[in-house]
């Protein structure tokens, strides 16, 4: 059965319109607001080497990154949401601090948490939610998080 030309055109125009709306809705903010900024240096993974930690915010997404064992590793989190691993507010501050003891807040260690005494974690605060603590998991070789 042959397709009617006007139906094909409508489907194509509808697809183009949807693609155009998705492109506009997901458009990236201006590049100047998406630049990486150094927030500190510390040993995140317990290898005795200091890593430089950077953060950026880009629209409703934040990221932290560090180069560990020659590979850049990052952790992304939503901004301005109620997501468990995100931050509620939009006025963020980030710091690299000695690892805190999550047992005080959680009663146990989070998955893959290493009790390295000389290691640091990345803490993201927004003034609205509990701070997001980002730590290095040696078992998965990735960043992970915990909070109250």
C-alpha positions as CSV (number, residue, x, y, z in Angstrom):
1,X,0.0,0.0,0.0
2,X,1.5,3.3,-1.0
3,X,1.7,6.1,1.6
4,X,-0.2,9.3,1.0
5,X,2.3,12.1,0.4
6,X,0.5,14.5,2.8
7,X,0.6,11.9,5.7
8,X,4.4,11.3,5.1
9,X,5.0,15.1,5.2
10,X,3.0,15.5,8.4
11,X,4.9,12.7,10.1
12,X,8.2,14.2,9.0
13,X,7.2,17.7,10.1
14,X,6.0,16.3,13.5
15,X,9.3,14.5,14.0
16,X,11.2,17.6,13.1
17,X,9.2,19.7,15.5
18,X,9.8,17.2,18.3
19,X,13.5,17.1,17.6
20,X,13.6,20.9,17.6
21,X,11.8,21.1,20.9
22,X,14.1,18.5,22.5
23,X,17.1,20.4,21.2
24,X,15.8,23.7,22.7
25,X,14.9,22.1,26.0
26,X,18.3,20.4,26.3
27,X,20.3,23.4,25.0
28,X,23.4,23.9,27.0
29,X,23.9,27.1,29.0
30,X,26.5,29.6,27.8
31,X,30.0,28.1,27.9
32,X,31.2,30.6,30.4
33,X,29.0,29.1,33.1
34,X,30.3,25.6,32.4
35,X,34.0,26.1,33.0
36,X,36.0,23.9,35.4
37,X,37.3,25.6,38.5
38,X,39.9,24.2,40.9
39,X,38.4,23.8,44.4
40,X,41.4,22.2,46.1
41,X,44.1,19.6,46.2
42,X,44.3,16.4,48.3
43,X,44.9,12.7,48.3
44,X,41.5,11.3,47.4
45,X,42.4,7.6,46.9
46,X,45.2,6.9,49.5
47,X,48.0,6.5,47.0
48,X,50.1,9.2,48.7
49,X,49.8,11.5,45.7
50,X,47.9,14.8,45.7
51,X,45.1,15.2,43.1
52,X,43.7,18.5,41.9
53,X,39.9,18.6,42.3
54,X,37.8,20.7,40.0
55,X,34.1,21.5,39.9
56,X,31.7,23.0,37.4
57,X,28.1,23.8,37.2
58,X,26.3,23.7,33.9
59,X,22.6,24.4,34.0
60,X,20.9,22.0,36.4
61,X,23.9,19.7,36.5
62,X,27.1,19.8,38.6
63,X,30.3,17.8,38.3
64,X,33.5,17.3,40.2
65,X,36.5,15.6,38.7
66,X,40.1,14.6,39.6
67,X,42.8,12.7,37.8
68,X,43.5,9.5,39.6
69,X,46.2,7.0,38.4
70,X,46.4,8.8,35.1
71,X,42.6,8.8,34.4
72,X,40.2,11.6,34.8
73,X,37.3,10.5,36.9
74,X,34.2,12.5,37.5
75,X,30.9,12.5,39.4
76,X,27.8,14.3,38.2
77,X,24.9,15.4,40.4
78,X,21.7,17.3,39.8
79,X,21.3,20.9,41.0
80,X,18.1,22.4,42.3
81,X,16.2,19.1,42.8
82,X,15.1,16.8,45.6
83,X,17.1,13.8,44.1
84,X,18.8,11.9,46.9
85,X,22.3,12.3,45.3
86,X,21.7,15.9,44.2
87,X,21.6,19.3,45.9
88,X,18.5,21.3,46.6
89,X,19.7,24.8,46.2
90,X,21.6,26.5,43.4
91,X,24.2,28.5,45.5
92,X,26.9,25.9,45.8
93,X,30.1,25.8,47.7
94,X,32.6,23.0,47.3
95,X,35.6,22.1,49.4
96,X,38.1,19.3,49.8
97,X,38.4,18.2,53.4
98,X,39.7,15.4,55.5
99,X,37.4,12.4,55.4
100,X,34.7,12.5,58.0
101,X,33.4,9.5,59.8
102,X,30.0,8.6,58.1
103,X,29.2,6.2,61.0
104,X,28.3,9.2,63.1
105,X,25.5,10.0,60.6
106,X,24.7,6.6,59.0
107,X,25.6,4.1,61.8
108,X,27.8,2.2,59.3
109,X,30.2,2.8,56.4
110,X,28.7,3.4,53.0
111,X,29.6,0.9,50.2
112,X,33.3,0.7,49.4
113,X,34.2,3.4,52.0
114,X,37.9,3.2,52.8
115,X,38.9,4.5,56.3
116,X,42.2,6.0,55.0
117,X,43.3,8.4,57.6
118,X,45.2,10.7,55.2
119,X,42.6,10.7,52.5
120,X,40.2,13.5,51.7
121,X,36.6,13.8,50.4
122,X,34.8,16.4,48.4
123,X,32.0,18.2,50.1
124,X,29.2,20.0,48.2
125,X,27.0,22.4,50.2
126,X,24.1,24.4,49.0
127,X,22.7,25.9,52.3
128,X,19.4,24.1,51.8
129,X,20.0,20.3,52.0
130,X,22.5,18.2,53.9
131,X,25.9,18.3,52.4
132,X,26.9,15.8,49.8
133,X,30.0,13.9,50.7
134,X,31.8,12.5,47.7
135,X,34.5,9.8,48.3
136,X,36.7,7.5,46.2
137,X,35.8,3.8,46.1
138,X,38.9,1.7,45.7
139,X,36.8,-1.4,44.9
140,X,35.0,0.1,41.9
141,X,37.7,2.8,41.1
142,X,35.0,5.5,41.0
143,X,33.5,8.3,43.1
144,X,30.5,7.6,45.3
145,X,28.5,9.7,47.8
146,X,26.8,9.7,51.2
147,X,24.8,12.2,53.2
148,X,22.7,12.2,56.3
